């Protein structure tokens, strides 16, 4: 796993060899494969589960062997019946069917839904005896351990109303977005592309040009039209509290945003900015169209840069 350069391919890019070799004081007894894939448009993991079922399950077994655990299962949302059927037919790895609910694919939410265990604030899954790996990470482990293939390519979703041939493709890391777009037939002549996203519409990052490159954790590339994008201008917060009502981490995004705007990052930290998983639920539901996720991301970056936040001395209020 180390020699083939495998990292978490669900988005974090955390080195997998570190994850499967936890510290001695962390007793891990469960391996959970994250197959929720809850964001709109993205279906690359779903296709891998359907088309490479046996290889995926073999990769899961390699991960379980590295961790020396017996409790192993794959968490799949119920809106992927073909994947569930394929995995259950294989039968070598347990399958837990989960409700279709965003953000089910977030690590802490997935662990709670599948095992009932709660990851503590500012904690890691290993703190409660769980290691979570992505579907394509497990698939890459199979290719590395069985075939000796390093992690230099991945299955990736290219979609959106502006692209000619949306679908799931094998894409090599290092290719520019421009090369990827050209390979899938380019943009439609009659479509006006207004936004390009690396990642999904909820957690992805807007791109300002096609010069960026595909990474190991690049799950999708979306070319969205005006009909698919909300271009309303943001207004002041109306104190409705909807962002807090939908936050899966039970935070108050409006306060984190407010303190960040006031450049009071101690205040943002106090209200749990570092516990935000950046799922985008708050920004999605906000009637004032506040860019809450961007504000929280800025707060988190400055808190880390200025060493305001200390994992061992968190004064999280929640």
N, C-alpha and C positions, 0 to 999 in steps of 0.2 A: 504494500500500500504506500509506504514511504517512497520507495524507489520509483514508482510510477506516477508520483505527484498527484495523488487523489485528494481532493478537498470536498467540502460540503457543496453539492451542486444545486441545492435548493435556494441559494441566495447569499449565505453567510461566507462561503469560501474558507471555513475553518478547516485546518489540516486534519484529515480523517485519521491519520496514524496517531495523532495526539488524543483524539476522541476515544479511540479503541484501546488506549493505554492510560486509563485514568490513574490519578495518584493513589497510593496505597491506602490512604485514609478514606477514600471514596469506595464504598462497597456497592458495586453495580450488579443487579440481578435481572435486569430486563432490557432487552433491545427492542425498540419500537421503530418501525419503518414508516416514515411520513409519506403517505400516498393520498393525502386529502386533496391537494391541488385545487384550492377553493377559489382562486381568482378567475374572473371572466376571461374569455379568449384562450387562456393557456390550457393546452391538452397534451403536452409532450409526455408527461409522466403516464397519462392514461394510455397512450399508444405503446409506450415501452412495456407496460404491464400486460397489454393484450398480445403484442407481437414477440416479446422476448420473455415470456413468463418463466420458462425453465431456467434461463440464464439469470434472471433477476433473483429467483429463489436460491440458486446456487451462491450468488453473491451475498445474500442474506446469511446463509450458512457460514460463509467465510468470516463475516463480521461477528457472528455469534461465537465462532471458534476463537477469534482473536480476543473477545471479551470474556470467554469462558462462562457463558450464561446459558440457561436452559429455557427461560421464558422469552419467547421471540414471537412477535406478531406484526402484521401489517395493518395500519389504520387507513381504511378507504371510505370515502363518502358514498352514500347510497345512490348518488346520481351517476355512478360509473358501474352499471350492472354488468357490462361485458368484462370489465377488469375483475370484478368480484367473482364472476363465474369462472374465469380463466384461472385465478389464483386458487379458488376452492377445488377446481378440478385437478390442479396440480397436487394439492394436499400436503405438500412438504413443509409449509409454513402456515401458521395460524392467521386467520383473517378476522379483523374486527370491523364490522360495517358501522359507520358513523352517520349521524344526521347531516344533511346538507345544510351547512350553516357557516357563514363567514364571521370571523376568520378561523375556521376550524384547523387550517394548516399551520397556524402559528404554534410554535413548539410547546409553550406552556399550556395553551388551550387544548392541543392535541393530547398531551400527557394526561390532563385532567379528564378529558372525555373518554380516553381509552383505558386508563388505570385507576382513576379516582384520586390520584396523588396530586398534591399541590406543590409547585416549585416556589420556594420562598422568594420574597422581594429581593432583588439583586442577587439571587442565587442561580445555580446551574442545575440542569436535570440530574447530573451525577450526584448532587447533594441528596436526592431522594432515590438513588439507585437505578436511574434510567439513563440510557443513551439513545438519542434519536438520530437517525440517518435518513437521508432523502432516497427516493426510488432510484434516481440516476446515479447517486453515489454508490449504492449497492450494486447496480449494474456495472459501473466502472470497476468496482472491486472484483467482480467476476472476470471481466476482461483482463484485468491485471494479473490476478492469481492463476487463472486457468490458461489464458492465452498469452500472457506476457505483454499485453498492449498497454502502453502508457496513456494517461488521461490527456489526449490532445484533441478530442472531438466529443460532441454531445448531440443528443436530439433536442431540437429547439423549435418552438412555435413561431411562425412568421404569419401575422394576420392583420386584420383591420380592413375597413371598407375601401381603403385607397389602393390596396395591393392587388395585383393581377391574379396570382395563384397562391392564396393562403393555404397553409398546411403545416405539417411537421416534417422537418428535414434534419438529416445529419449535417452538422456544421462544424468545421474545424475552428478551434480557438485561434485567435489572432487575425481572422478575416475581418476586414472593415465592414461596417453596416452597408456601405455602398456596394461592396462585392456581394453581400448576402441578398440585397434588394435586386441586384442585376440577375443573380442566379434564379430568382423566383419569378422573373418576368417583368420586374419593374412596377411602376405605378400605373393605374388605369388612366387613360387619356382624359376621360370625362370626370374624373374624381379630383377634388381639391383637397389635398392632404394638409391639415392644419396643425397636426401634432404627431410627433414621433416619440414613442416610449420604449425604453429598454426595461423590460419587466412588464408586469400587469398594470391594468388601469388604476388599481387601488394603491399599490406599493411601488410601482415603477418610477423611473426617473425620466423626465422629459429631456430630449436631446436637441441640441441646436444645430448639429450638422451630421453628415454621414461618415465622418472620419474616425469616429470611435470604433473600437474593436470588440469582437465577441470574446468574452471571458468564460472560464469554466462554469461560472454560476449564472451565466446569461440564459435565462429560461425562455425568453420570448422577445420579439421585436415587433412592435405594433405601429401601423401607419393609419392613423385615425382621421376621418373626415369631419366636417363641421357638424354633421348630424350625430356623430358619436361623442362629441366633446362639448362640455358646458363652458361657454365663454363669458358667462355673466361676471361682471366686475364685483369684487369684494366690497362689502360695506362694514360699518361698525357692528360690533357684537350687540345683539338685542337681548342678551341675558335670558334666553329661553331654556337653557340647560339641556338641550337635545344631545349635544356632544357628550356630556357626562352620562346620559342615560344609555348610550350605545357603546361606551368604552368597555372593551372586554377586560381591561386591567383595573377597572373601577377608579379611574383617575378623573380629574377635572381639567380637561384640555383648555377650557376658556381661561383658567387661572394661569396655567403654564404659559399660554400664549400672551396673556396680559403682562405677566412679569417679564417675559422675553422682550416684548415691545418696549418696556420701561428700562431695559438693560439691567434688570435686577435678576441675575441668574441664580443667586442664592434662593430667591423666592421660587423660581422655576424648579430648582432642585428639591425644595421643601415639598412641593406638590407632586413629586414623583416623576419628573421629566425622564430620568434615567430608566424608569420602568416601562416607558412607552414602547410598544412593539411596532409603531409606525404603520399600523394596518390601514389607516385612512378612513375608518368608519366615521370619525368625528367630522372630517372635512366633507365627506359625502353627504351627511345628513344636515349640515349647517345651513340654515335658510339665509344667512348673511354671506354665504360663500367665502368664509374666512379661510385663508391658507394655513390651517392649523398644523398640518403635518410638517410643512416647511419651517414654520416657526419653532416647533418642538425639536426638529432636527438641528436647527441653528443653536438652540439652547443646549442640547446635548453635546454638540461639538465644542462650544465654548466652555462648558462645565469640565469636559475632559481636558481641554487645552490648558485651562487655568488651575487644574487639579482641585477644583471645588468639590468634586465628588470622590468619595473614598468608599469602596465596597464594604470595608470592615466597619465603617463608622457612619453608615447611612442613617439620616434622620428623616426617612421617608414618612410622610403623613398620609394615611389612606384609610 
